[in-house]
Amino acid sequence: MVEIPTSEATRICLVRHGETEWNAGRRIQGQIDISLNDTGRRQAVAAGRWLRAAGIAALYSSDLKRAWTTAQAIGTELGLLPTAVPEMRERRYGIFEGLTYDEARAKHPAGYAAFEGRNADYAFENGESLQAMYQRVTGKLTSLAAMHPGESIVVVLHGGVLDIVNRFVRGNALEKPRDFLIPNAGINWISVLDGQWRLESWGETDHLEPGALDELPA
């Protein structure tokens, strides 16, 4: 008698945190702990309501305030408490943190060129390279998937983290120019089965008011 496989994919819903005043001002946050603004708080609730019927088994979040507050709002709608995963924090931008993109370009032209050109080994000063970030993010993503075989979970995180995950799932190089949007409170679904990752949907914003801000630079 032939056994029919019963294993199902683990589905992971990745939600970028809601909007902050620094997002609106095009200011680089990195790991500076910025709060949501009023728009961001509404976006967080809207994301939670959108996911009510998704059969979510567990909720995880970066422990930075903008992600954690988003996760708490989603958890209220889903009846779940978030678990902190510091590995899903935003990239450490070092001396760029707190500057607008224009200020960073003017004050650190060589570093900004390396950043904008997606030099995967460039780590700013007191910062983190794309290569180092890739290792911490994908390592934690893989372990979370292994903890929830056949289930659906939510992870609340940041624009730079989503950039890494998209490339990991699609098999694209870190240096490749970005060809996808990363809107605040956007909903993104990926899945994995037998070690094979798949992108199901990306950048969903039907649950949001128009005008959700994209992660910059593209």
MDTraj code that builds the backbone (N, CA, C; nanometers):
import mdtraj as md
import numpy as np

residues = "MET VAL GLU ILE PRO THR SER GLU ALA THR ARG ILE CYS LEU VAL ARG HIS GLY GLU THR GLU TRP ASN ALA GLY ARG ARG ILE GLN GLY GLN ILE ASP ILE SER LEU ASN ASP THR GLY ARG ARG GLN ALA VAL ALA ALA GLY ARG TRP LEU ARG ALA ALA GLY ILE ALA ALA LEU TYR SER SER ASP LEU LYS ARG ALA TRP THR THR ALA GLN ALA ILE GLY THR GLU LEU GLY LEU LEU PRO THR ALA VAL PRO GLU MET ARG GLU ARG ARG TYR GLY ILE PHE GLU GLY LEU THR TYR ASP GLU ALA ARG ALA LYS HIS PRO ALA GLY TYR ALA ALA PHE GLU GLY ARG ASN ALA ASP TYR ALA PHE GLU ASN GLY GLU SER LEU GLN ALA MET TYR GLN ARG VAL THR GLY LYS LEU THR SER LEU ALA ALA MET HIS PRO GLY GLU SER ILE VAL VAL VAL LEU HIS GLY GLY VAL LEU ASP ILE VAL ASN ARG PHE VAL ARG GLY ASN ALA LEU GLU LYS PRO ARG ASP PHE LEU ILE PRO ASN ALA GLY ILE ASN TRP ILE SER VAL LEU ASP GLY GLN TRP ARG LEU GLU SER TRP GLY GLU THR ASP HIS LEU GLU PRO GLY ALA LEU ASP GLU LEU PRO ALA".split()
xyz = np.array([
    [0.0837, -0.1195, 0.0000],
    [0.0000, 0.0000, 0.0000],
    [0.0879, 0.1254, 0.0000],
    [0.0594, 0.2194, -0.0892],
    [0.1371, 0.3426, -0.1004],
    [0.0827, 0.4458, -0.0035],
    [0.1724, 0.5013, 0.0797],
    [0.1298, 0.6052, 0.1726],
    [0.1239, 0.7405, 0.1021],
    [0.0186, 0.8132, 0.1281],
    [0.0022, 0.9466, 0.0698],
    [0.0607, 1.0490, 0.1673],
    [0.1561, 1.1312, 0.1222],
    [0.2131, 1.2320, 0.2122],
    [0.1065, 1.3257, 0.2666],
    [0.1164, 1.3565, 0.3939],
    [0.0167, 1.4442, 0.4555],
    [0.0770, 1.5770, 0.5003],
    [0.2072, 1.5942, 0.4791],
    [0.2716, 1.7176, 0.5247],
    [0.2187, 1.8374, 0.4467],
    [0.2015, 1.9474, 0.5199],
    [0.1549, 2.0712, 0.4587],
    [0.2605, 2.1790, 0.4788],
    [0.2586, 2.2778, 0.3915],
    [0.3550, 2.3868, 0.4005],
    [0.3316, 2.4700, 0.5260],
    [0.4392, 2.5224, 0.5788],
    [0.4307, 2.6255, 0.6828],
    [0.4180, 2.7594, 0.6124],
    [0.3154, 2.8347, 0.6489],
    [0.2925, 2.9655, 0.5864],
    [0.3292, 3.0750, 0.6867],
    [0.4019, 3.1744, 0.6390],
    [0.4465, 3.2839, 0.7249],
    [0.3982, 3.4158, 0.6657],
    [0.3209, 3.4877, 0.7442],
    [0.2739, 3.6200, 0.7053],
    [0.3697, 3.7226, 0.7651],
    [0.4376, 3.7946, 0.6806],
    [0.5315, 3.8976, 0.7219],
    [0.4634, 4.0334, 0.7118],
    [0.4591, 4.1062, 0.8229],
    [0.3926, 4.2367, 0.8249],
    [0.4953, 4.3431, 0.8625],
    [0.5130, 4.4414, 0.7758],
    [0.5997, 4.5531, 0.8132],
    [0.5269, 4.6377, 0.9175],
    [0.6027, 4.6957, 1.0093],
    [0.5435, 4.7821, 1.1116],
    [0.4679, 4.8988, 1.0485],
    [0.3760, 4.9579, 1.1250],
    [0.3030, 5.0743, 1.0792],
    [0.3930, 5.1965, 1.0670],
    [0.3355, 5.3007, 1.0118],
    [0.4112, 5.4232, 0.9833],
    [0.4581, 5.4942, 1.1109],
    [0.5758, 5.5554, 1.1040],
    [0.6280, 5.6419, 1.2095],
    [0.6509, 5.7818, 1.1520],
    [0.6728, 5.8792, 1.2401],
    [0.7028, 6.0142, 1.1919],
    [0.8341, 6.0159, 1.1144],
    [0.9270, 5.9286, 1.1516],
    [1.0534, 5.9239, 1.0782],
    [1.0354, 5.8616, 0.9400],
    [0.9419, 5.7677, 0.9249],
    [0.9085, 5.7205, 0.7903],
    [0.8561, 5.8357, 0.7056],
    [0.7642, 5.9116, 0.7631],
    [0.7034, 6.0230, 0.6899],
    [0.8079, 6.1286, 0.6541],
    [0.9080, 6.1477, 0.7397],
    [1.0125, 6.2449, 0.7149],
    [1.1308, 6.1903, 0.6386],
    [1.1228, 6.0660, 0.5918],
    [1.2311, 6.0012, 0.5168],
    [1.3617, 6.0037, 0.5960],
    [1.3505, 5.9690, 0.7254],
    [1.4655, 5.9682, 0.8142],
    [1.5026, 5.8230, 0.8468],
    [1.6309, 5.7923, 0.8496],
    [1.6794, 5.6557, 0.8677],
    [1.6699, 5.6167, 1.0146],
    [1.5895, 5.5150, 1.0433],
    [1.5655, 5.4740, 1.1808],
    [1.6648, 5.3708, 1.2301],
    [1.6894, 5.2689, 1.1495],
    [1.7767, 5.1614, 1.1942],
    [1.7250, 5.1014, 1.3238],
    [1.8099, 5.0955, 1.4252],
    [1.7683, 5.0380, 1.5527],
    [1.7380, 5.1445, 1.6586],
    [1.7252, 5.2708, 1.6162],
    [1.6723, 5.3728, 1.7070],
    [1.5247, 5.3417, 1.7301],
    [1.4801, 5.3512, 1.8553],
    [1.3478, 5.2983, 1.8921],
    [1.2393, 5.4042, 1.8774],
    [1.1860, 5.4153, 1.7588],
    [1.0856, 5.5165, 1.7246],
    [0.9450, 5.4573, 1.7378],
    [0.8499, 5.5391, 1.7851],
    [0.7109, 5.4948, 1.8034],
    [0.6298, 5.5126, 1.6750],
    [0.5181, 5.4439, 1.6674],
    [0.4229, 5.4643, 1.5592],
    [0.3587, 5.6015, 1.5708],
    [0.3230, 5.6600, 1.4564],
    [0.2377, 5.7785, 1.4593],
    [0.0913, 5.7353, 1.4513],
    [0.0009, 5.8317, 1.4439],
    [-0.1421, 5.7976, 1.4430],
    [-0.1781, 5.7108, 1.3225],
    [-0.1201, 5.7431, 1.2079],
    [-0.1458, 5.6624, 1.0885],
    [-0.0972, 5.5194, 1.1099],
    [0.0203, 5.5060, 1.1677],
    [0.0763, 5.3733, 1.1926],
    [-0.0081, 5.2902, 1.2864],
    [-0.0643, 5.3548, 1.3882],
    [-0.1502, 5.2807, 1.4817],
    [-0.2777, 5.2327, 1.4125],
    [-0.3344, 5.3150, 1.3256],
    [-0.4529, 5.2705, 1.2497],
    [-0.4167, 5.1561, 1.1556],
    [-0.3011, 5.1664, 1.0940],
    [-0.2572, 5.0607, 1.0024],
    [-0.2397, 4.9277, 1.0751],
    [-0.1867, 4.9333, 1.1961],
    [-0.1644, 4.8107, 1.2726],
    [-0.2955, 4.7400, 1.3033],
    [-0.3957, 4.8171, 1.3453],
    [-0.5276, 4.7587, 1.3738],
    [-0.5879, 4.7003, 1.2466],
    [-0.5734, 4.7732, 1.1356],
    [-0.6296, 4.7265, 1.0083],
    [-0.5653, 4.5951, 0.9651],
    [-0.4350, 4.5824, 0.9851],
    [-0.3673, 4.4572, 0.9492],
    [-0.4193, 4.3415, 1.0333],
    [-0.4381, 4.3660, 1.1625],
    [-0.4911, 4.2615, 1.2492],
    [-0.6299, 4.2162, 1.2083],
    [-0.7153, 4.3111, 1.1771],
    [-0.8508, 4.2762, 1.1336],
    [-0.8481, 4.1957, 1.0048],
    [-0.7588, 4.2310, 0.9145],
    [-0.7470, 4.1619, 0.7859],
    [-0.7067, 4.0158, 0.8048],
    [-0.6328, 3.9885, 0.9115],
    [-0.5787, 3.8540, 0.9333],
    [-0.6657, 3.7665, 1.0238],
    [-0.7796, 3.8169, 1.0647],
    [-0.8638, 3.7406, 1.1581],
    [-0.9014, 3.6030, 1.1054],
    [-0.9268, 3.5927, 0.9773],
    [-0.9734, 3.4656, 0.9209],
    [-0.8604, 3.3806, 0.8636],
    [-0.7349, 3.4168, 0.8930],
    [-0.6217, 3.3481, 0.8306],
    [-0.5735, 3.2261, 0.9076],
    [-0.6352, 3.1966, 1.0212],
    [-0.5972, 3.0778, 1.0970],
    [-0.4567, 3.0852, 1.1547],
    [-0.4225, 3.1991, 1.2115],
    [-0.2879, 3.2221, 1.2623],
    [-0.2668, 3.1487, 1.3953],
    [-0.1582, 3.0709, 1.4024],
    [-0.1308, 2.9907, 1.5221],
    [-0.0385, 3.0604, 1.6208],
    [0.0459, 3.1515, 1.5734],
    [0.1422, 3.2173, 1.6621],
    [0.1831, 3.3511, 1.6023],
    [0.2265, 3.4412, 1.6899],
    [0.2610, 3.5781, 1.6510],
    [0.3988, 3.6130, 1.7071],
    [0.4880, 3.6567, 1.6196],
    [0.6234, 3.6956, 1.6582],
    [0.6496, 3.8381, 1.6113],
    [0.7464, 3.9031, 1.6772],
    [0.7761, 4.0416, 1.6397],
    [0.9168, 4.0814, 1.6803],
    [0.9770, 4.1657, 1.5980],
    [1.0938, 4.2418, 1.6419],
    [1.0586, 4.3126, 1.7717],
    [1.1585, 4.3299, 1.8587],
    [1.1305, 4.3948, 1.9862],
    [1.1459, 4.5471, 1.9813],
    [1.1768, 4.6039, 1.8655],
    [1.1781, 4.7497, 1.8541],
    [1.0348, 4.8021, 1.8600],
    [1.0174, 4.9168, 1.9237],
    [0.8851, 4.9671, 1.9616],
    [0.7872, 4.9749, 1.8436],
    [0.8326, 5.0218, 1.7294],
    [0.7415, 5.0397, 1.6159],
    [0.6861, 4.9065, 1.5660],
    [0.7671, 4.8009, 1.5742],
    [0.7191, 4.6675, 1.5369],
    [0.6369, 4.6052, 1.6492],
    [0.6861, 4.6193, 1.7719],
    [0.6186, 4.5567, 1.8856],
    [0.4780, 4.6136, 1.9059],
    [0.4624, 4.7464, 1.8911],
    [0.3299, 4.8077, 1.9044],
    [0.2376, 4.7596, 1.7938],
    [0.2924, 4.7461, 1.6725],
    [0.2139, 4.6908, 1.5614],
    [0.1690, 4.5487, 1.5944],
    [0.2599, 4.4683, 1.6474],
    [0.2281, 4.3295, 1.6818],
    [0.1237, 4.3211, 1.7924],
    [0.1324, 4.4098, 1.8894],
    [0.0327, 4.4093, 1.9976],
    [-0.1064, 4.4383, 1.9431],
    [-0.1166, 4.5331, 1.8500],
    [-0.2463, 4.5644, 1.7897],
    [-0.2988, 4.4465, 1.7085],
    [-0.2109, 4.3820, 1.6334],
    [-0.2507, 4.2639, 1.5572],
    [-0.2932, 4.1525, 1.6525],
    [-0.2167, 4.1339, 1.7589],
    [-0.2490, 4.0303, 1.8565],
    [-0.3836, 4.0504, 1.9230],
    [-0.4181, 4.1770, 1.9482],
    [-0.5494, 4.2055, 2.0065],
    [-0.6603, 4.1566, 1.9155],
    [-0.6441, 4.1770, 1.7857],
    [-0.7455, 4.1322, 1.6891],
    [-0.7489, 3.9804, 1.6744],
    [-0.6334, 3.9156, 1.6939],
    [-0.6247, 3.7704, 1.6723],
    [-0.6365, 3.6894, 1.8008],
    [-0.6351, 3.7573, 1.9161],
    [-0.6377, 3.6855, 2.0424],
    [-0.5064, 3.6154, 2.0722],
    [-0.3946, 3.6758, 2.0304],
    [-0.2626, 3.6172, 2.0498],
    [-0.1690, 3.7191, 2.1147],
    [-0.0755, 3.6711, 2.1953],
    [0.0285, 3.7567, 2.2505],
    [0.1547, 3.7400, 2.1663],
    [0.2210, 3.8500, 2.1314],
    [0.3427, 3.8374, 2.0517],
    [0.4605, 3.7861, 2.1337],
    [0.5491, 3.7162, 2.0665],
    [0.6761, 3.6722, 2.1227],
    [0.7878, 3.7507, 2.0552],
    [0.8787, 3.8063, 2.1357],
    [0.9848, 3.8897, 2.0805],
    [1.0919, 3.8056, 2.0102],
    [1.1336, 3.8513, 1.8920],
    [1.2445, 3.7900, 1.8186],
    [1.3407, 3.9032, 1.7782],
    [1.4373, 3.9346, 1.8643],
    [1.5308, 4.0441, 1.8352],
    [1.6087, 4.0253, 1.7049],
    [1.6202, 3.9009, 1.6597],
    [1.6907, 3.8754, 1.5332],
    [1.6220, 3.9414, 1.4144],
    [1.4940, 3.9777, 1.4304],
    [1.4199, 4.0416, 1.3223],
    [1.4200, 4.1949, 1.3330],
    [1.5125, 4.2480, 1.4123],
    [1.5280, 4.3941, 1.4170],
    [1.5751, 4.4485, 1.2819],
    [1.5523, 4.5790, 1.2643],
    [1.6014, 4.6467, 1.1453],
    [1.7541, 4.6432, 1.1416],
    [1.8083, 4.6690, 1.0259],
    [1.9535, 4.6770, 1.0094],
    [2.0120, 4.7885, 1.0967],
    [2.1317, 4.7665, 1.1490],
    [2.2041, 4.8717, 1.2207],
    [2.2735, 4.9598, 1.1170],
    [2.2265, 5.0827, 1.1061],
    [2.2805, 5.1745, 1.0062],
    [2.3927, 5.2628, 1.0611],
    [2.4366, 5.2399, 1.1842],
    [2.5515, 5.3108, 1.2382],
    [2.5384, 5.4617, 1.2300],
    [2.6376, 5.5268, 1.1705],
    [2.6417, 5.6728, 1.1647],
    [2.5314, 5.7319, 1.0771],
    [2.4596, 5.6488, 1.0015],
    [2.3481, 5.6985, 0.9202],
    [2.2198, 5.7162, 1.0030],
    [2.2120, 5.6493, 1.1170],
    [2.0863, 5.6511, 1.1933],
    [2.0558, 5.7921, 1.2443],
    [1.9309, 5.8332, 1.2258],
    [1.8865, 5.9659, 1.2654],
    [1.8951, 6.0686, 1.1553],
    [1.9640, 6.0369, 1.0458],
    [1.9761, 6.1289, 0.9332],
    [1.8677, 6.1013, 0.8301],
    [1.8287, 6.2043, 0.7552],
    [1.7470, 6.1793, 0.6365],
    [1.8383, 6.1201, 0.5291],
    [1.7793, 6.0651, 0.4262],
    [1.8602, 6.0106, 0.3179],
    [1.9443, 6.1203, 0.2529],
    [1.8874, 6.2384, 0.2353],
    [1.9633, 6.3497, 0.1763],
    [2.0794, 6.3906, 0.2663],
    [2.0576, 6.3942, 0.3976],
    [2.1646, 6.4294, 0.4911],
    [2.2754, 6.3248, 0.4897],
    [2.2373, 6.1981, 0.4850],
    [2.3368, 6.0914, 0.4811],
    [2.4205, 6.1009, 0.3543],
    [2.3576, 6.1302, 0.2426],
    [2.4305, 6.1439, 0.1161],
    [2.5295, 6.2597, 0.1222],
    [2.4871, 6.3721, 0.1827],
    [2.5728, 6.4903, 0.1898],
    [2.6878, 6.4737, 0.2889],
    [2.6621, 6.4117, 0.4031],
    [2.7637, 6.4003, 0.5086],
    [2.8601, 6.2842, 0.4869],
    [2.8121, 6.1785, 0.4234],
    [2.8939, 6.0579, 0.4065],
    [2.8828, 6.0083, 0.2611],
    [2.9342, 6.0876, 0.1655],
    [2.9116, 6.0542, 0.0240],
    [2.9671, 5.9179, -0.0181],
    [3.0862, 5.8826, 0.0299],
    [3.1431, 5.7527, -0.0094],
    [3.0620, 5.6378, 0.0494],
    [3.0283, 5.6513, 0.1786],
    [2.9475, 5.5483, 0.2423],
    [2.8097, 5.5375, 0.1803],
    [2.7510, 5.6520, 0.1464],
    [2.6176, 5.6490, 0.0864],
    [2.6212, 5.5813, -0.0501],
    [2.7281, 5.6049, -0.1253],
    [2.7397, 5.5396, -0.2556],
    [2.7464, 5.3878, -0.2396],
    [2.8194, 5.3416, -0.1368],
    [2.8271, 5.1976, -0.1110],
    [2.6913, 5.1428, -0.0678],
    [2.6208, 5.2194, 0.0162],
    [2.4874, 5.1809, 0.0619],
    [2.3890, 5.1764, -0.0543],
    [2.3852, 5.2837, -0.1315],
    [2.2908, 5.2919, -0.2426],
    [2.3225, 5.1871, -0.3496],
    [2.4518, 5.1560, -0.3651],
    [2.4919, 5.0556, -0.4631],
    [2.4789, 4.9132, -0.4141],
    [2.4282, 4.8958, -0.2913],
    [2.4035, 4.7648, -0.2316],
    [2.5313, 4.6815, -0.2227],
    [2.6382, 4.7461, -0.1757],
    [2.7617, 4.6743, -0.1456],
    [2.7342, 4.5856, -0.0239],
    [2.7301, 4.4560, -0.0448],
    [2.6849, 4.3634, 0.0602],
    [2.7818, 4.3543, 0.1768],
    [2.9058, 4.3987, 0.1581],
    [3.0049, 4.3926, 0.2655],
    [3.0193, 4.5245, 0.3402],
    [2.9540, 4.6299, 0.2932],
    [2.9663, 4.7608, 0.3569],
    [2.8871, 4.7634, 0.4875],
    [2.9541, 4.8031, 0.5967],
    [2.8909, 4.7950, 0.7298],
    [2.8770, 4.9309, 0.7976],
    [2.8851, 5.0414, 0.7213],
    [2.8796, 5.1747, 0.7811],
    [2.9888, 5.1863, 0.8879],
    [2.9815, 5.2861, 0.9745],
    [3.0651, 5.2943, 1.0950],
    [2.9730, 5.2640, 1.2122],
    [3.0073, 5.1653, 1.2930],
    [2.9226, 5.1182, 1.4032],
    [2.7917, 5.0582, 1.3517],
    [2.7952, 5.0030, 1.2314],
    [2.6744, 4.9488, 1.1714],
    [2.6857, 4.8016, 1.1370],
    [2.6138, 4.7603, 1.0350],
    [2.5998, 4.6177, 1.0020],
    [2.5937, 4.6019, 0.8509],
    [2.6635, 4.5047, 0.7987],
    [2.6603, 4.4791, 0.6551],
    [2.5364, 4.3995, 0.6164],
    [2.5038, 4.4029, 0.4883],
    [2.3928, 4.3212, 0.4382],
    [2.4216, 4.1726, 0.4591],
    [2.5474, 4.1328, 0.4441],
    [2.5828, 3.9924, 0.4631],
    [2.5562, 3.9480, 0.6065],
    [2.5961, 4.0312, 0.7040],
    [2.5730, 3.9960, 0.8446],
    [2.4244, 3.9926, 0.8756],
    [2.3514, 4.0889, 0.8229],
    [2.2071, 4.0943, 0.8461],
    [2.1382, 3.9720, 0.7843],
    [2.1823, 3.9335, 0.6647],
    [2.1257, 3.8171, 0.5966],
    [2.1377, 3.6925, 0.6844],
    [2.2517, 3.6734, 0.7474],
    [2.2726, 3.5551, 0.8299],
    [2.1794, 3.5540, 0.9507],
    [2.1649, 3.6668, 1.0207],
    [2.0797, 3.6670, 1.1407],
    [1.9317, 3.6533, 1.1053],
    [1.8898, 3.7179, 0.9960],
    [1.7480, 3.7149, 0.9589],
    [1.7067, 3.5776, 0.9055],
    [1.7828, 3.5250, 0.8114],
    [1.7435, 3.3966, 0.7506],
    [1.7590, 3.2811, 0.8494],
    [1.8566, 3.2916, 0.9389],
    [1.8706, 3.1880, 1.0406],
    [1.7485, 3.1807, 1.1298],
    [1.6993, 3.2970, 1.1733],
    [1.5817, 3.2990, 1.2604],
    [1.4553, 3.2605, 1.1838],
    [1.4428, 3.3060, 1.0598],
    [1.3264, 3.2707, 0.9785],
    [1.3155, 3.1201, 0.9635],
    [1.4261, 3.0550, 0.9362],
    [1.4281, 2.9101, 0.9185],
    [1.3904, 2.8386, 1.0478],
    [1.4400, 2.8890, 1.1601],
    [1.4080, 2.8236, 1.2877],
    [1.2616, 2.8432, 1.3254],
    [1.2044, 2.9592, 1.2972],
    [1.0622, 2.9806, 1.3245],
    [0.9759, 2.8870, 1.2413],
    [1.0119, 2.8699, 1.1148],
    [0.9363, 2.7785, 1.0287],
    [0.9423, 2.6366, 1.0829],
    [1.0591, 2.5958, 1.1306],
    [1.0755, 2.4596, 1.1831],
    [0.9934, 2.4368, 1.3094],
    [0.9656, 2.5439, 1.3838],
    [0.8869, 2.5327, 1.5070],
    [0.7378, 2.5170, 1.4794],
    [0.6940, 2.5458, 1.3559],
    [0.5505, 2.5461, 1.3266],
    [0.5194, 2.4707, 1.1975],
    [0.5538, 2.3433, 1.1895],
    [0.5274, 2.2678, 1.0663],
    [0.3778, 2.2629, 1.0347],
    [0.3444, 2.2999, 0.9130],
    [0.2061, 2.2931, 0.8675],
    [0.1149, 2.3999, 0.9229],
    [0.1690, 2.4970, 0.9982],
    [0.0867, 2.6024, 1.0571],
    [0.1080, 2.7353, 0.9852],
    [0.0255, 2.8322, 1.0206],
    [0.0392, 2.9680, 0.9698],
    [0.0756, 3.0594, 1.0864],
    [0.1807, 3.1395, 1.0693],
    [0.2238, 3.2310, 1.1740],
    [0.2417, 3.3713, 1.1163],
    [0.2472, 3.4693, 1.2047],
    [0.2720, 3.6079, 1.1662],
    [0.4032, 3.6528, 1.2292],
    [0.4834, 3.7252, 1.1513],
    [0.6050, 3.7885, 1.2031],
    [0.6002, 3.9362, 1.1652],
    [0.6095, 4.0238, 1.2657],
    [0.6093, 4.1684, 1.2414],
    [0.7538, 4.2161, 1.2423],
    [0.7915, 4.2879, 1.1383],
    [0.9321, 4.3239, 1.1234],
    [0.9483, 4.4576, 1.0509],
    [1.0597, 4.4754, 0.9816],
    [1.0986, 4.6056, 0.9286],
    [1.1267, 4.5976, 0.7785],
    [1.1347, 4.7156, 0.7156],
    [1.1547, 4.7199, 0.5718],
    [1.2820, 4.6527, 0.5262],
    [1.3927, 4.6806, 0.5958],
    [1.5187, 4.6191, 0.5575],
    [1.5183, 4.4683, 0.5744],
    [1.4470, 4.4202, 0.6754],
    [1.4358, 4.2761, 0.6980],
    [1.3537, 4.2120, 0.5865],
    [1.2470, 4.2780, 0.5478],
    [1.1650, 4.2268, 0.4377],
    [1.2446, 4.2218, 0.3072],
    [1.3319, 4.3198, 0.2865],
    [1.4175, 4.3189, 0.1687],
    [1.5031, 4.1922, 0.1669],
    [1.5590, 4.1570, 0.2813],
    [1.6411, 4.0355, 0.2922],
    [1.5578, 3.9108, 0.2661],
    [1.4404, 3.9025, 0.3293],
    [1.3579, 3.7822, 0.3177],
    [1.3116, 3.7612, 0.1737],
    [1.2718, 3.8668, 0.1065],
    [1.2279, 3.8546, -0.0326],
    [1.3385, 3.7944, -0.1189],
    [1.4602, 3.8415, -0.0993],
    [1.5730, 3.7912, -0.1784],
    [1.6043, 3.6453, -0.1430],
    [1.5967, 3.6133, -0.0140],
    [1.6205, 3.4765, 0.0302],
    [1.5214, 3.3793, -0.0333],
    [1.3944, 3.4140, -0.0287],
    [1.2902, 3.3243, -0.0796],
    [1.2992, 3.3096, -0.2315],
    [1.3294, 3.4192, -0.3008],
    [1.3344, 3.4164, -0.4477],
    [1.4701, 3.3736, -0.5018],
    [1.5695, 3.3648, -0.4135],
    [1.7023, 3.3264, -0.4576],
    [1.7766, 3.4363, -0.5304],
    [1.7455, 3.5620, -0.4995],
    [1.8094, 3.6759, -0.5651],
    [1.9265, 3.7285, -0.4830],
    [2.0247, 3.7828, -0.5500],
    [2.1448, 3.8345, -0.4850],
    [2.1141, 3.9591, -0.4030],
    [2.1898, 3.9767, -0.2947],
    [2.1756, 4.0961, -0.2122],
    [2.2062, 4.2231, -0.2906],
    [2.2943, 4.2127, -0.3888],
    [2.3371, 4.3301, -0.4655],
    [2.2380, 4.3715, -0.5737],
    [2.1420, 4.2869, -0.6044],
    [2.0476, 4.3165, -0.7126],
    [1.9563, 4.4326, -0.6746],
    [1.9333, 4.5293, -0.7656],
    [1.8407, 4.6392, -0.7351],
    [1.7026, 4.5861, -0.6968],
    [1.6395, 4.6543, -0.6038],
    [1.5089, 4.6081, -0.5552],
    [1.4018, 4.6269, -0.6617],
    [1.3214, 4.5245, -0.6852],
    [1.2141, 4.5279, -0.7851],
    [1.0781, 4.5017, -0.7210],
    [1.0642, 4.5365, -0.5928],
    [0.9386, 4.5140, -0.5215],
    [0.9202, 4.6262, -0.4200],
    [0.7949, 4.6501, -0.3800],
    [0.7633, 4.7525, -0.2818],
    [0.7586, 4.6920, -0.1417],
    [0.7800, 4.7785, -0.0419],
    [0.7746, 4.7353, 0.0982],
    [0.6942, 4.8402, 0.1759],
    [0.5619, 4.8434, 0.1604],
    [0.4815, 4.9475, 0.2256],
    [0.4629, 4.9241, 0.3752],
    [0.4525, 5.0344, 0.4494],
    [0.4195, 5.0247, 0.5921],
    [0.2924, 4.9448, 0.6113],
    [0.2958, 4.8473, 0.7027],
    [0.1826, 4.7614, 0.7368],
    [0.1350, 4.6764, 0.6194],
    [0.2197, 4.6645, 0.5169],
    [0.1877, 4.5744, 0.4072],
    [0.1930, 4.4294, 0.4530],
    [0.1145, 4.3450, 0.3885],
    [0.1067, 4.2030, 0.4227],
    [0.1723, 4.1215, 0.3122],
    [0.2615, 4.0318, 0.3541],
    [0.3407, 3.9518, 0.2608],
    [0.3380, 3.8056, 0.3064],
    [0.3052, 3.7156, 0.2156],
    [0.2963, 3.5733, 0.2507],
    [0.4067, 3.4941, 0.1813],
    [0.4787, 3.4148, 0.2606],
    [0.5734, 3.3184, 0.2071],
    [0.5398, 3.1826, 0.2675],
    [0.5939, 3.0774, 0.2089],
    [0.5699, 2.9430, 0.2637],
    [0.6921, 2.8555, 0.2398],
    [0.7003, 2.7481, 0.3173],
    [0.8108, 2.6537, 0.3011],
    [0.7597, 2.5125, 0.3240],
    [0.8045, 2.4215, 0.2396],
    [0.7719, 2.2793, 0.2529],
    [0.8932, 2.2001, 0.2068],
    [0.9403, 2.1115, 0.2925],
    [1.0570, 2.0291, 0.2613],
    [1.1772, 2.1127, 0.2185],
    [1.1943, 2.2259, 0.2857],
    [1.3095, 2.3102, 0.2582],
    [1.2984, 2.3982, 0.1356],
    [1.1863, 2.3909, 0.0666],
    [1.1657, 2.4723, -0.0531],
    [1.0782, 2.5923, -0.0199],
    [1.1341, 2.7118, -0.0366],
    [1.0626, 2.8347, -0.0041],
    [0.9886, 2.8881, -0.1255],
    [0.8750, 2.9522, -0.0992],
    [0.7934, 3.0065, -0.2081],
    [0.7339, 3.1395, -0.1657],
    [0.7338, 3.2352, -0.2557],
    [0.6676, 3.3629, -0.2320],
    [0.5238, 3.3511, -0.2828],
    [0.4273, 3.3662, -0.1927],
    [0.2863, 3.3528, -0.2298],
    [0.2251, 3.4858, -0.2718],
    [0.2506, 3.5907, -0.1955],
    [0.1990, 3.7237, -0.2313],
    [0.2880, 3.8273, -0.1636],
    [0.2869, 3.9496, -0.2162],
    [0.3791, 4.0503, -0.1628],
    [0.3162, 4.1897, -0.1688],
    [0.3357, 4.2645, -0.0612],
    [0.2967, 4.4052, -0.0590],
    [0.1479, 4.4310, -0.0647],
    [0.0688, 4.3420, -0.0048],
    [-0.0759, 4.3619, -0.0053],
    [-0.1128, 4.4836, 0.0808],
    [-0.1939, 4.5735, 0.0247],
    [-0.2345, 4.6935, 0.0982],
    [-0.3853, 4.7203, 0.0891],
    [-0.4630, 4.6212, 0.0462],
    [-0.6077, 4.6428, 0.0333],
    [-0.6732, 4.6748, 0.1666],
    [-0.6090, 4.6377, 0.2766],
    [-0.6649, 4.6621, 0.4102],
    [-0.6351, 4.8032, 0.4611],
    [-0.5536, 4.8789, 0.3891],
    [-0.5049, 5.0076, 0.4369],
    [-0.5686, 5.1255, 0.3650],
    [-0.5604, 5.2420, 0.4299],
    [-0.5944, 5.3667, 0.3624],
    [-0.4911, 5.3883, 0.2508],
    [-0.5270, 5.4600, 0.1443],
    [-0.4308, 5.4856, 0.0379],
    [-0.3092, 5.5629, 0.0918],
    [-0.1927, 5.5376, 0.0313],
    [-0.0755, 5.6166, 0.0640],
    [0.0242, 5.5528, 0.1580],
    [0.0192, 5.4212, 0.1779],
    [0.1187, 5.3559, 0.2641],
    [0.2578, 5.3778, 0.2052],
    [0.3516, 5.4192, 0.2911],
    [0.4848, 5.4588, 0.2441],
    [0.5736, 5.3386, 0.2181],
    [0.6493, 5.3478, 0.1088],
    [0.7433, 5.2422, 0.0739],
    [0.8744, 5.2621, 0.1495],
    [0.9426, 5.1507, 0.1774],
    [1.0777, 5.1569, 0.2298],
    [1.1692, 5.2222, 0.1274],
    [1.2546, 5.3138, 0.1682],
    [1.3488, 5.3788, 0.0767],
    [1.4913, 5.3423, 0.1168],
    [1.5887, 5.3527, 0.0264],
    [1.5689, 5.3712, -0.1172],
    [1.5309, 5.2393, -0.1850],
    [1.4761, 5.2482, -0.3020],
    [1.4336, 5.1271, -0.3737],
    [1.5546, 5.0466, -0.4165],
])
top = md.Topology()
chain = top.add_chain()
for i, resn in enumerate(residues, 1):
    res = top.add_residue(resn, chain, resSeq=i)
    for name in ("N", "CA", "C"):
        top.add_atom(name, md.element.get_by_symbol(name[0]), res)
traj = md.Trajectory(xyz[None], top)
